[in-house]
Amino acid sequence: MGLETVEFVMNLEERFGISIQDSDAEKLVTPRDVVELIKRILDESGRSVPLQEIETAVKDMTIEQVGLKEKDFAFDRRFIQDMGFD
């Protein structure tokens, strides 16, 4: 994982008050993967967060970190190949 990816994962952990294992972080290819992982972690801990809230946060954080225009964001775009994460 590159520095940008590590920072992104740390920001996610802080935003949602969760811990993401390195082995899980390495499997995150798209924003959809991130949403699903966060939802699973929160569900397993008994915390109910609406899916739309998770999606909005992941979208906003991705756009901010990568410097994308909102129109260029899609949940199925790949972080490294399509969005230029390192």
PDB file of N, CA, C and O in Angstrom:
ATOM      1  N   MET A   1       0.840  -1.189   0.000  1.00  0.00           N
ATOM      2  CA  MET A   1       0.000   0.000   0.000  1.00  0.00           C
ATOM      3  C   MET A   1       0.880   1.244   0.000  1.00  0.00           C
ATOM      4  O   MET A   1       1.874   1.329   0.720  1.00  0.00           O
ATOM      5  N   GLY A   2       0.489   2.191  -0.817  1.00  0.00           N
ATOM      6  CA  GLY A   2       1.205   3.450  -0.853  1.00  0.00           C
ATOM      7  C   GLY A   2       0.775   4.373   0.277  1.00  0.00           C
ATOM      8  O   GLY A   2      -0.205   4.114   0.975  1.00  0.00           O
ATOM      9  N   LEU A   3       1.516   5.437   0.439  1.00  0.00           N
ATOM     10  CA  LEU A   3       1.243   6.397   1.504  1.00  0.00           C
ATOM     11  C   LEU A   3      -0.158   6.990   1.403  1.00  0.00           C
ATOM     12  O   LEU A   3      -0.843   7.147   2.414  1.00  0.00           O
ATOM     13  N   GLU A   4      -0.577   7.316   0.202  1.00  0.00           N
ATOM     14  CA  GLU A   4      -1.911   7.897   0.019  1.00  0.00           C
ATOM     15  C   GLU A   4      -2.999   6.928   0.466  1.00  0.00           C
ATOM     16  O   GLU A   4      -3.988   7.335   1.077  1.00  0.00           O
ATOM     17  N   THR A   5      -2.816   5.659   0.164  1.00  0.00           N
ATOM     18  CA  THR A   5      -3.788   4.642   0.565  1.00  0.00           C
ATOM     19  C   THR A   5      -3.800   4.480   2.082  1.00  0.00           C
ATOM     20  O   THR A   5      -4.867   4.368   2.687  1.00  0.00           O
ATOM     21  N   VAL A   6      -2.628   4.468   2.693  1.00  0.00           N
ATOM     22  CA  VAL A   6      -2.531   4.349   4.154  1.00  0.00           C
ATOM     23  C   VAL A   6      -3.238   5.530   4.821  1.00  0.00           C
ATOM     24  O   VAL A   6      -3.990   5.343   5.778  1.00  0.00           O
ATOM     25  N   GLU A   7      -3.005   6.723   4.329  1.00  0.00           N
ATOM     26  CA  GLU A   7      -3.670   7.915   4.880  1.00  0.00           C
ATOM     27  C   GLU A   7      -5.183   7.820   4.717  1.00  0.00           C
ATOM     28  O   GLU A   7      -5.932   8.191   5.620  1.00  0.00           O
ATOM     29  N   PHE A   8      -5.629   7.327   3.572  1.00  0.00           N
ATOM     30  CA  PHE A   8      -7.066   7.176   3.320  1.00  0.00           C
ATOM     31  C   PHE A   8      -7.685   6.213   4.329  1.00  0.00           C
ATOM     32  O   PHE A   8      -8.740   6.492   4.899  1.00  0.00           O
ATOM     33  N   VAL A   9      -7.024   5.084   4.544  1.00  0.00           N
ATOM     34  CA  VAL A   9      -7.527   4.086   5.499  1.00  0.00           C
ATOM     35  C   VAL A   9      -7.556   4.680   6.914  1.00  0.00           C
ATOM     36  O   VAL A   9      -8.518   4.475   7.654  1.00  0.00           O
ATOM     37  N   MET A  10      -6.511   5.409   7.283  1.00  0.00           N
ATOM     38  CA  MET A  10      -6.486   6.039   8.611  1.00  0.00           C
ATOM     39  C   MET A  10      -7.621   7.053   8.754  1.00  0.00           C
ATOM     40  O   MET A  10      -8.233   7.139   9.819  1.00  0.00           O
ATOM     41  N   ASN A  11      -7.906   7.807   7.722  1.00  0.00           N
ATOM     42  CA  ASN A  11      -9.015   8.765   7.755  1.00  0.00           C
ATOM     43  C   ASN A  11     -10.351   8.053   7.898  1.00  0.00           C
ATOM     44  O   ASN A  11     -11.232   8.524   8.617  1.00  0.00           O
ATOM     45  N   LEU A  12     -10.506   6.929   7.224  1.00  0.00           N
ATOM     46  CA  LEU A  12     -11.729   6.137   7.358  1.00  0.00           C
ATOM     47  C   LEU A  12     -11.895   5.636   8.792  1.00  0.00           C
ATOM     48  O   LEU A  12     -12.978   5.710   9.372  1.00  0.00           O
ATOM     49  N   GLU A  13     -10.799   5.126   9.345  1.00  0.00           N
ATOM     50  CA  GLU A  13     -10.846   4.620  10.720  1.00  0.00           C
ATOM     51  C   GLU A  13     -11.259   5.721  11.688  1.00  0.00           C
ATOM     52  O   GLU A  13     -12.079   5.504  12.580  1.00  0.00           O
ATOM     53  N   GLU A  14     -10.694   6.881  11.506  1.00  0.00           N
ATOM     54  CA  GLU A  14     -11.019   8.009  12.386  1.00  0.00           C
ATOM     55  C   GLU A  14     -12.471   8.443  12.200  1.00  0.00           C
ATOM     56  O   GLU A  14     -13.185   8.669  13.177  1.00  0.00           O
ATOM     57  N   ARG A  15     -12.900   8.557  10.965  1.00  0.00           N
ATOM     58  CA  ARG A  15     -14.257   9.033  10.661  1.00  0.00           C
ATOM     59  C   ARG A  15     -15.330   8.114  11.253  1.00  0.00           C
ATOM     60  O   ARG A  15     -16.343   8.580  11.775  1.00  0.00           O
ATOM     61  N   PHE A  16     -15.089   6.799  11.160  1.00  0.00           N
ATOM     62  CA  PHE A  16     -16.104   5.842  11.601  1.00  0.00           C
ATOM     63  C   PHE A  16     -15.805   5.210  12.957  1.00  0.00           C
ATOM     64  O   PHE A  16     -16.605   4.414  13.448  1.00  0.00           O
ATOM     65  N   GLY A  17     -14.676   5.545  13.569  1.00  0.00           N
ATOM     66  CA  GLY A  17     -14.334   4.982  14.866  1.00  0.00           C
ATOM     67  C   GLY A  17     -14.141   3.481  14.808  1.00  0.00           C
ATOM     68  O   GLY A  17     -14.601   2.751  15.686  1.00  0.00           O
ATOM     69  N   ILE A  18     -13.454   3.023  13.762  1.00  0.00           N
ATOM     70  CA  ILE A  18     -13.237   1.594  13.568  1.00  0.00           C
ATOM     71  C   ILE A  18     -11.751   1.327  13.374  1.00  0.00           C
ATOM     72  O   ILE A  18     -10.945   2.250  13.258  1.00  0.00           O
ATOM     73  N   SER A  19     -11.415   0.056  13.341  1.00  0.00           N
ATOM     74  CA  SER A  19     -10.058  -0.366  13.026  1.00  0.00           C
ATOM     75  C   SER A  19     -10.130  -1.273  11.804  1.00  0.00           C
ATOM     76  O   SER A  19     -10.892  -2.240  11.786  1.00  0.00           O
ATOM     77  N   ILE A  20      -9.341  -0.961  10.789  1.00  0.00           N
ATOM     78  CA  ILE A  20      -9.306  -1.767   9.568  1.00  0.00           C
ATOM     79  C   ILE A  20      -7.979  -2.519   9.546  1.00  0.00           C
ATOM     80  O   ILE A  20      -6.907  -1.914   9.558  1.00  0.00           O
ATOM     81  N   GLN A  21      -8.067  -3.826   9.513  1.00  0.00           N
ATOM     82  CA  GLN A  21      -6.870  -4.663   9.471  1.00  0.00           C
ATOM     83  C   GLN A  21      -6.132  -4.456   8.154  1.00  0.00           C
ATOM     84  O   GLN A  21      -6.755  -4.232   7.116  1.00  0.00           O
ATOM     85  N   ASP A  22      -4.803  -4.533   8.198  1.00  0.00           N
ATOM     86  CA  ASP A  22      -4.005  -4.382   6.980  1.00  0.00           C
ATOM     87  C   ASP A  22      -4.434  -5.375   5.905  1.00  0.00           C
ATOM     88  O   ASP A  22      -4.492  -5.036   4.723  1.00  0.00           O
ATOM     89  N   SER A  23      -4.730  -6.593   6.319  1.00  0.00           N
ATOM     90  CA  SER A  23      -5.130  -7.620   5.349  1.00  0.00           C
ATOM     91  C   SER A  23      -6.435  -7.237   4.648  1.00  0.00           C
ATOM     92  O   SER A  23      -6.613  -7.550   3.471  1.00  0.00           O
ATOM     93  N   ASP A  24      -7.344  -6.567   5.353  1.00  0.00           N
ATOM     94  CA  ASP A  24      -8.586  -6.086   4.731  1.00  0.00           C
ATOM     95  C   ASP A  24      -8.311  -4.870   3.854  1.00  0.00           C
ATOM     96  O   ASP A  24      -8.865  -4.752   2.761  1.00  0.00           O
ATOM     97  N   ALA A  25      -7.462  -3.971   4.328  1.00  0.00           N
ATOM     98  CA  ALA A  25      -7.156  -2.751   3.574  1.00  0.00           C
ATOM     99  C   ALA A  25      -6.529  -3.086   2.225  1.00  0.00           C
ATOM    100  O   ALA A  25      -6.796  -2.409   1.232  1.00  0.00           O
ATOM    101  N   GLU A  26      -5.710  -4.109   2.184  1.00  0.00           N
ATOM    102  CA  GLU A  26      -5.040  -4.496   0.939  1.00  0.00           C
ATOM    103  C   GLU A  26      -6.017  -4.999  -0.112  1.00  0.00           C
ATOM    104  O   GLU A  26      -5.685  -5.021  -1.298  1.00  0.00           O
ATOM    105  N   LYS A  27      -7.209  -5.403   0.295  1.00  0.00           N
ATOM    106  CA  LYS A  27      -8.219  -5.929  -0.628  1.00  0.00           C
ATOM    107  C   LYS A  27      -9.142  -4.836  -1.168  1.00  0.00           C
ATOM    108  O   LYS A  27     -10.004  -5.120  -1.999  1.00  0.00           O
ATOM    109  N   LEU A  28      -8.980  -3.606  -0.715  1.00  0.00           N
ATOM    110  CA  LEU A  28      -9.871  -2.527  -1.131  1.00  0.00           C
ATOM    111  C   LEU A  28      -9.457  -2.012  -2.503  1.00  0.00           C
ATOM    112  O   LEU A  28      -8.432  -1.345  -2.642  1.00  0.00           O
ATOM    113  N   VAL A  29     -10.246  -2.321  -3.494  1.00  0.00           N
ATOM    114  CA  VAL A  29      -9.942  -1.955  -4.872  1.00  0.00           C
ATOM    115  C   VAL A  29     -10.799  -0.782  -5.330  1.00  0.00           C
ATOM    116  O   VAL A  29     -10.333   0.074  -6.082  1.00  0.00           O
ATOM    117  N   THR A  30     -12.038  -0.742  -4.884  1.00  0.00           N
ATOM    118  CA  THR A  30     -12.981   0.303  -5.299  1.00  0.00           C
ATOM    119  C   THR A  30     -13.648   0.934  -4.072  1.00  0.00           C
ATOM    120  O   THR A  30     -13.611   0.361  -2.984  1.00  0.00           O
ATOM    121  N   PRO A  31     -14.250   2.103  -4.243  1.00  0.00           N
ATOM    122  CA  PRO A  31     -15.017   2.683  -3.136  1.00  0.00           C
ATOM    123  C   PRO A  31     -16.149   1.758  -2.662  1.00  0.00           C
ATOM    124  O   PRO A  31     -16.497   1.768  -1.482  1.00  0.00           O
ATOM    125  N   ARG A  32     -16.719   0.967  -3.563  1.00  0.00           N
ATOM    126  CA  ARG A  32     -17.764   0.013  -3.165  1.00  0.00           C
ATOM    127  C   ARG A  32     -17.196  -0.993  -2.175  1.00  0.00           C
ATOM    128  O   ARG A  32     -17.868  -1.355  -1.209  1.00  0.00           O
ATOM    129  N   ASP A  33     -15.966  -1.450  -2.403  1.00  0.00           N
ATOM    130  CA  ASP A  33     -15.312  -2.370  -1.461  1.00  0.00           C
ATOM    131  C   ASP A  33     -15.190  -1.718  -0.085  1.00  0.00           C
ATOM    132  O   ASP A  33     -15.411  -2.369   0.936  1.00  0.00           O
ATOM    133  N   VAL A  34     -14.843  -0.442  -0.062  1.00  0.00           N
ATOM    134  CA  VAL A  34     -14.687   0.296   1.199  1.00  0.00           C
ATOM    135  C   VAL A  34     -16.016   0.358   1.934  1.00  0.00           C
ATOM    136  O   VAL A  34     -16.085   0.084   3.132  1.00  0.00           O
ATOM    137  N   VAL A  35     -17.072   0.719   1.208  1.00  0.00           N
ATOM    138  CA  VAL A  35     -18.411   0.817   1.818  1.00  0.00           C
ATOM    139  C   VAL A  35     -18.806  -0.521   2.431  1.00  0.00           C
ATOM    140  O   VAL A  35     -19.270  -0.574   3.570  1.00  0.00           O
ATOM    141  N   GLU A  36     -18.624  -1.595   1.681  1.00  0.00           N
ATOM    142  CA  GLU A  36     -19.006  -2.923   2.171  1.00  0.00           C
ATOM    143  C   GLU A  36     -18.203  -3.328   3.405  1.00  0.00           C
ATOM    144  O   GLU A  36     -18.753  -3.899   4.347  1.00  0.00           O
ATOM    145  N   LEU A  37     -16.906  -3.034   3.400  1.00  0.00           N
ATOM    146  CA  LEU A  37     -16.068  -3.368   4.556  1.00  0.00           C
ATOM    147  C   LEU A  37     -16.491  -2.566   5.785  1.00  0.00           C
ATOM    148  O   LEU A  37     -16.637  -3.128   6.870  1.00  0.00           O
ATOM    149  N   ILE A  38     -16.684  -1.280   5.626  1.00  0.00           N
ATOM    150  CA  ILE A  38     -17.092  -0.447   6.763  1.00  0.00           C
ATOM    151  C   ILE A  38     -18.439  -0.922   7.307  1.00  0.00           C
ATOM    152  O   ILE A  38     -18.611  -1.039   8.520  1.00  0.00           O
ATOM    153  N   LYS A  39     -19.379  -1.192   6.428  1.00  0.00           N
ATOM    154  CA  LYS A  39     -20.703  -1.669   6.857  1.00  0.00           C
ATOM    155  C   LYS A  39     -20.562  -2.971   7.653  1.00  0.00           C
ATOM    156  O   LYS A  39     -21.194  -3.143   8.695  1.00  0.00           O
ATOM    157  N   ARG A  40     -19.729  -3.879   7.151  1.00  0.00           N
ATOM    158  CA  ARG A  40     -19.533  -5.161   7.844  1.00  0.00           C
ATOM    159  C   ARG A  40     -18.913  -4.953   9.226  1.00  0.00           C
ATOM    160  O   ARG A  40     -19.374  -5.535  10.208  1.00  0.00           O
ATOM    161  N   ILE A  41     -17.874  -4.128   9.302  1.00  0.00           N
ATOM    162  CA  ILE A  41     -17.212  -3.875  10.581  1.00  0.00           C
ATOM    163  C   ILE A  41     -18.186  -3.244  11.576  1.00  0.00           C
ATOM    164  O   ILE A  41     -18.246  -3.643  12.739  1.00  0.00           O
ATOM    165  N   LEU A  42     -18.938  -2.269  11.112  1.00  0.00           N
ATOM    166  CA  LEU A  42     -19.904  -1.609  12.005  1.00  0.00           C
ATOM    167  C   LEU A  42     -20.999  -2.576  12.445  1.00  0.00           C
ATOM    168  O   LEU A  42     -21.364  -2.598  13.621  1.00  0.00           O
ATOM    169  N   ASP A  43     -21.525  -3.372  11.521  1.00  0.00           N
ATOM    170  CA  ASP A  43     -22.559  -4.353  11.863  1.00  0.00           C
ATOM    171  C   ASP A  43     -22.045  -5.352  12.886  1.00  0.00           C
ATOM    172  O   ASP A  43     -22.746  -5.696  13.837  1.00  0.00           O
ATOM    173  N   GLU A  44     -20.799  -5.824  12.683  1.00  0.00           N
ATOM    174  CA  GLU A  44     -20.222  -6.802  13.613  1.00  0.00           C
ATOM    175  C   GLU A  44     -20.012  -6.221  15.003  1.00  0.00           C
ATOM    176  O   GLU A  44     -20.015  -6.952  15.993  1.00  0.00           O
ATOM    177  N   SER A  45     -19.832  -4.915  15.076  1.00  0.00           N
ATOM    178  CA  SER A  45     -19.634  -4.279  16.386  1.00  0.00           C
ATOM    179  C   SER A  45     -20.952  -3.817  17.002  1.00  0.00           C
ATOM    180  O   SER A  45     -20.966  -3.238  18.088  1.00  0.00           O
ATOM    181  N   GLY A  46     -22.063  -4.076  16.302  1.00  0.00           N
ATOM    182  CA  GLY A  46     -23.368  -3.708  16.832  1.00  0.00           C
ATOM    183  C   GLY A  46     -23.736  -2.251  16.623  1.00  0.00           C
ATOM    184  O   GLY A  46     -24.697  -1.762  17.218  1.00  0.00           O
ATOM    185  N   ARG A  47     -22.985  -1.553  15.788  1.00  0.00           N
ATOM    186  CA  ARG A  47     -23.271  -0.147  15.509  1.00  0.00           C
ATOM    187  C   ARG A  47     -24.031  -0.046  14.196  1.00  0.00           C
ATOM    188  O   ARG A  47     -23.585  -0.545  13.163  1.00  0.00           O
ATOM    189  N   SER A  48     -25.161   0.593  14.251  1.00  0.00           N
ATOM    190  CA  SER A  48     -25.991   0.739  13.068  1.00  0.00           C
ATOM    191  C   SER A  48     -25.781   2.123  12.457  1.00  0.00           C
ATOM    192  O   SER A  48     -26.121   3.139  13.062  1.00  0.00           O
ATOM    193  N   VAL A  49     -25.219   2.145  11.259  1.00  0.00           N
ATOM    194  CA  VAL A  49     -25.030   3.386  10.524  1.00  0.00           C
ATOM    195  C   VAL A  49     -25.704   3.184   9.178  1.00  0.00           C
ATOM    196  O   VAL A  49     -25.431   2.194   8.499  1.00  0.00           O
ATOM    197  N   PRO A  50     -26.581   4.101   8.774  1.00  0.00           N
ATOM    198  CA  PRO A  50     -27.265   3.936   7.489  1.00  0.00           C
ATOM    199  C   PRO A  50     -26.267   3.833   6.327  1.00  0.00           C
ATOM    200  O   PRO A  50     -25.265   4.548   6.289  1.00  0.00           O
ATOM    201  N   LEU A  51     -26.556   2.945   5.398  1.00  0.00           N
ATOM    202  CA  LEU A  51     -25.693   2.729   4.244  1.00  0.00           C
ATOM    203  C   LEU A  51     -25.434   4.033   3.494  1.00  0.00           C
ATOM    204  O   LEU A  51     -24.312   4.285   3.055  1.00  0.00           O
ATOM    205  N   GLN A  52     -26.456   4.852   3.349  1.00  0.00           N
ATOM    206  CA  GLN A  52     -26.292   6.113   2.626  1.00  0.00           C
ATOM    207  C   GLN A  52     -25.270   7.029   3.311  1.00  0.00           C
ATOM    208  O   GLN A  52     -24.518   7.733   2.637  1.00  0.00           O
ATOM    209  N   GLU A  53     -25.242   7.018   4.628  1.00  0.00           N
ATOM    210  CA  GLU A  53     -24.258   7.829   5.361  1.00  0.00           C
ATOM    211  C   GLU A  53     -22.834   7.345   5.083  1.00  0.00           C
ATOM    212  O   GLU A  53     -21.920   8.150   4.906  1.00  0.00           O
ATOM    213  N   ILE A  54     -22.657   6.036   5.047  1.00  0.00           N
ATOM    214  CA  ILE A  54     -21.345   5.468   4.741  1.00  0.00           C
ATOM    215  C   ILE A  54     -20.950   5.819   3.315  1.00  0.00           C
ATOM    216  O   ILE A  54     -19.823   6.247   3.064  1.00  0.00           O
ATOM    217  N   GLU A  55     -21.874   5.637   2.388  1.00  0.00           N
ATOM    218  CA  GLU A  55     -21.589   5.941   0.983  1.00  0.00           C
ATOM    219  C   GLU A  55     -21.208   7.403   0.790  1.00  0.00           C
ATOM    220  O   GLU A  55     -20.247   7.709   0.085  1.00  0.00           O
ATOM    221  N   THR A  56     -21.947   8.293   1.406  1.00  0.00           N
ATOM    222  CA  THR A  56     -21.663   9.720   1.271  1.00  0.00           C
ATOM    223  C   THR A  56     -20.287  10.057   1.824  1.00  0.00           C
ATOM    224  O   THR A  56     -19.530  10.803   1.202  1.00  0.00           O
ATOM    225  N   ALA A  57     -19.961   9.513   2.985  1.00  0.00           N
ATOM    226  CA  ALA A  57     -18.654   9.791   3.593  1.00  0.00           C
ATOM    227  C   ALA A  57     -17.514   9.253   2.732  1.00  0.00           C
ATOM    228  O   ALA A  57     -16.515   9.941   2.526  1.00  0.00           O
ATOM    229  N   VAL A  58     -17.657   8.036   2.232  1.00  0.00           N
ATOM    230  CA  VAL A  58     -16.614   7.438   1.393  1.00  0.00           C
ATOM    231  C   VAL A  58     -16.455   8.245   0.106  1.00  0.00           C
ATOM    232  O   VAL A  58     -15.336   8.508  -0.334  1.00  0.00           O
ATOM    233  N   LYS A  59     -17.558   8.629  -0.484  1.00  0.00           N
ATOM    234  CA  LYS A  59     -17.513   9.437  -1.708  1.00  0.00           C
ATOM    235  C   LYS A  59     -16.807  10.761  -1.449  1.00  0.00           C
ATOM    236  O   LYS A  59     -15.892  11.129  -2.187  1.00  0.00           O
ATOM    237  N   ASP A  60     -17.216  11.473  -0.422  1.00  0.00           N
ATOM    238  CA  ASP A  60     -16.630  12.775  -0.116  1.00  0.00           C
ATOM    239  C   ASP A  60     -15.139  12.663   0.204  1.00  0.00           C
ATOM    240  O   ASP A  60     -14.340  13.484  -0.245  1.00  0.00           O
ATOM    241  N   MET A  61     -14.772  11.650   0.975  1.00  0.00           N
ATOM    242  CA  MET A  61     -13.368  11.472   1.352  1.00  0.00           C
ATOM    243  C   MET A  61     -12.516  11.113   0.134  1.00  0.00           C
ATOM    244  O   MET A  61     -11.387  11.584   0.003  1.00  0.00           O
ATOM    245  N   THR A  62     -13.051  10.287  -0.746  1.00  0.00           N
ATOM    246  CA  THR A  62     -12.319   9.899  -1.953  1.00  0.00           C
ATOM    247  C   THR A  62     -12.106  11.103  -2.862  1.00  0.00           C
ATOM    248  O   THR A  62     -10.998  11.334  -3.346  1.00  0.00           O
ATOM    249  N   ILE A  63     -13.163  11.862  -3.090  1.00  0.00           N
ATOM    250  CA  ILE A  63     -13.073  13.050  -3.946  1.00  0.00           C
ATOM    251  C   ILE A  63     -12.058  14.032  -3.383  1.00  0.00           C
ATOM    252  O   ILE A  63     -11.237  14.577  -4.122  1.00  0.00           O
ATOM    253  N   GLU A  64     -12.113  14.256  -2.082  1.00  0.00           N
ATOM    254  CA  GLU A  64     -11.192  15.197  -1.445  1.00  0.00           C
ATOM    255  C   GLU A  64      -9.741  14.723  -1.535  1.00  0.00           C
ATOM    256  O   GLU A  64      -8.847  15.493  -1.886  1.00  0.00           O
ATOM    257  N   GLN A  65      -9.521  13.463  -1.216  1.00  0.00           N
ATOM    258  CA  GLN A  65      -8.150  12.966  -1.179  1.00  0.00           C
ATOM    259  C   GLN A  65      -7.511  12.911  -2.562  1.00  0.00           C
ATOM    260  O   GLN A  65      -6.334  13.234  -2.718  1.00  0.00           O
ATOM    261  N   VAL A  66      -8.284  12.504  -3.563  1.00  0.00           N
ATOM    262  CA  VAL A  66      -7.728  12.333  -4.902  1.00  0.00           C
ATOM    263  C   VAL A  66      -7.795  13.627  -5.705  1.00  0.00           C
ATOM    264  O   VAL A  66      -7.044  13.811  -6.663  1.00  0.00           O
ATOM    265  N   GLY A  67      -8.697  14.521  -5.310  1.00  0.00           N
ATOM    266  CA  GLY A  67      -8.871  15.749  -6.064  1.00  0.00           C
ATOM    267  C   GLY A  67      -9.726  15.549  -7.305  1.00  0.00           C
ATOM    268  O   GLY A  67      -9.570  16.252  -8.304  1.00  0.00           O
ATOM    269  N   LEU A  68     -10.631  14.581  -7.228  1.00  0.00           N
ATOM    270  CA  LEU A  68     -11.538  14.319  -8.346  1.00  0.00           C
ATOM    271  C   LEU A  68     -12.648  15.356  -8.400  1.00  0.00           C
ATOM    272  O   LEU A  68     -12.983  15.991  -7.400  1.00  0.00           O
ATOM    273  N   LYS A  69     -13.199  15.507  -9.570  1.00  0.00           N
ATOM    274  CA  LYS A  69     -14.452  16.251  -9.695  1.00  0.00           C
ATOM    275  C   LYS A  69     -15.565  15.255  -9.379  1.00  0.00           C
ATOM    276  O   LYS A  69     -15.447  14.062  -9.660  1.00  0.00           O
ATOM    277  N   GLU A  70     -16.640  15.760  -8.795  1.00  0.00           N
ATOM    278  CA  GLU A  70     -17.716  14.856  -8.387  1.00  0.00           C
ATOM    279  C   GLU A  70     -18.231  14.023  -9.557  1.00  0.00           C
ATOM    280  O   GLU A  70     -18.567  12.852  -9.380  1.00  0.00           O
ATOM    281  N   LYS A  71     -18.294  14.604 -10.728  1.00  0.00           N
ATOM    282  CA  LYS A  71     -18.801  13.879 -11.903  1.00  0.00           C
ATOM    283  C   LYS A  71     -17.894  12.716 -12.305  1.00  0.00           C
ATOM    284  O   LYS A  71     -18.332  11.810 -13.013  1.00  0.00           O
ATOM    285  N   ASP A  72     -16.634  12.732 -11.859  1.00  0.00           N
ATOM    286  CA  ASP A  72     -15.692  11.674 -12.201  1.00  0.00           C
ATOM    287  C   ASP A  72     -15.664  10.537 -11.188  1.00  0.00           C
ATOM    288  O   ASP A  72     -14.960   9.546 -11.379  1.00  0.00           O
ATOM    289  N   PHE A  73     -16.429  10.681 -10.114  1.00  0.00           N
ATOM    290  CA  PHE A  73     -16.469   9.648  -9.080  1.00  0.00           C
ATOM    291  C   PHE A  73     -17.506   8.591  -9.437  1.00  0.00           C
ATOM    292  O   PHE A  73     -18.591   8.911  -9.923  1.00  0.00           O
ATOM    293  N   ALA A  74     -17.163   7.337  -9.192  1.00  0.00           N
ATOM    294  CA  ALA A  74     -18.114   6.228  -9.289  1.00  0.00           C
ATOM    295  C   ALA A  74     -17.662   5.157  -8.304  1.00  0.00           C
ATOM    296  O   ALA A  74     -16.464   4.938  -8.125  1.00  0.00           O
ATOM    297  N   PHE A  75     -18.612   4.497  -7.671  1.00  0.00           N
ATOM    298  CA  PHE A  75     -18.285   3.493  -6.665  1.00  0.00           C
ATOM    299  C   PHE A  75     -17.566   2.281  -7.245  1.00  0.00           C
ATOM    300  O   PHE A  75     -16.935   1.527  -6.504  1.00  0.00           O
ATOM    301  N   ASP A  76     -17.651   2.082  -8.556  1.00  0.00           N
ATOM    302  CA  ASP A  76     -16.989   0.926  -9.158  1.00  0.00           C
ATOM    303  C   ASP A  76     -15.649   1.267  -9.807  1.00  0.00           C
ATOM    304  O   ASP A  76     -15.018   0.393 -10.402  1.00  0.00           O
ATOM    305  N   ARG A  77     -15.205   2.511  -9.705  1.00  0.00           N
ATOM    306  CA  ARG A  77     -13.888   2.886 -10.238  1.00  0.00           C
ATOM    307  C   ARG A  77     -12.805   2.370  -9.303  1.00  0.00           C
ATOM    308  O   ARG A  77     -12.973   2.382  -8.083  1.00  0.00           O
ATOM    309  N   ARG A  78     -11.709   1.924  -9.866  1.00  0.00           N
ATOM    310  CA  ARG A  78     -10.600   1.370  -9.081  1.00  0.00           C
ATOM    311  C   ARG A  78      -9.711   2.506  -8.592  1.00  0.00           C
ATOM    312  O   ARG A  78      -9.408   3.440  -9.336  1.00  0.00           O
ATOM    313  N   PHE A  79      -9.298   2.413  -7.332  1.00  0.00           N
ATOM    314  CA  PHE A  79      -8.487   3.465  -6.722  1.00  0.00           C
ATOM    315  C   PHE A  79      -7.186   3.713  -7.487  1.00  0.00           C
ATOM    316  O   PHE A  79      -6.885   4.851  -7.848  1.00  0.00           O
ATOM    317  N   ILE A  80      -6.430   2.672  -7.730  1.00  0.00           N
ATOM    318  CA  ILE A  80      -5.106   2.847  -8.325  1.00  0.00           C
ATOM    319  C   ILE A  80      -5.200   3.043  -9.837  1.00  0.00           C
ATOM    320  O   ILE A  80      -4.683   4.028 -10.364  1.00  0.00           O
ATOM    321  N   GLN A  81      -5.845   2.132 -10.528  1.00  0.00           N
ATOM    322  CA  GLN A  81      -5.875   2.189 -11.982  1.00  0.00           C
ATOM    323  C   GLN A  81      -6.702   3.356 -12.518  1.00  0.00           C
ATOM    324  O   GLN A  81      -6.302   3.983 -13.499  1.00  0.00           O
ATOM    325  N   ASP A  82      -7.825   3.659 -11.911  1.00  0.00           N
ATOM    326  CA  ASP A  82      -8.743   4.666 -12.456  1.00  0.00           C
ATOM    327  C   ASP A  82      -8.631   6.036 -11.797  1.00  0.00           C
ATOM    328  O   ASP A  82      -8.889   7.053 -12.441  1.00  0.00           O
ATOM    329  N   MET A  83      -8.247   6.075 -10.518  1.00  0.00           N
ATOM    330  CA  MET A  83      -8.243   7.352  -9.787  1.00  0.00           C
ATOM    331  C   MET A  83      -6.851   7.857  -9.434  1.00  0.00           C
ATOM    332  O   MET A  83      -6.706   8.981  -8.954  1.00  0.00           O
ATOM    333  N   GLY A  84      -5.843   7.056  -9.661  1.00  0.00           N
ATOM    334  CA  GLY A  84      -4.485   7.512  -9.442  1.00  0.00           C
ATOM    335  C   GLY A  84      -3.973   7.463  -8.012  1.00  0.00           C
ATOM    336  O   GLY A  84      -2.986   8.125  -7.691  1.00  0.00           O
ATOM    337  N   PHE A  85      -4.630   6.686  -7.138  1.00  0.00           N
ATOM    338  CA  PHE A  85      -4.069   6.494  -5.785  1.00  0.00           C
ATOM    339  C   PHE A  85      -2.709   5.840  -5.943  1.00  0.00           C
ATOM    340  O   PHE A  85      -2.482   5.083  -6.886  1.00  0.00           O
ATOM    341  N   ASP A  86      -1.802   6.134  -5.016  1.00  0.00           N
ATOM    342  CA  ASP A  86      -0.499   5.467  -5.073  1.00  0.00           C
ATOM    343  C   ASP A  86      -0.521   4.201  -4.260  1.00  0.00           C
ATOM    344  O   ASP A  86       0.487   3.498  -4.185  1.00  0.00           O
TER     345      ASP A  86
END
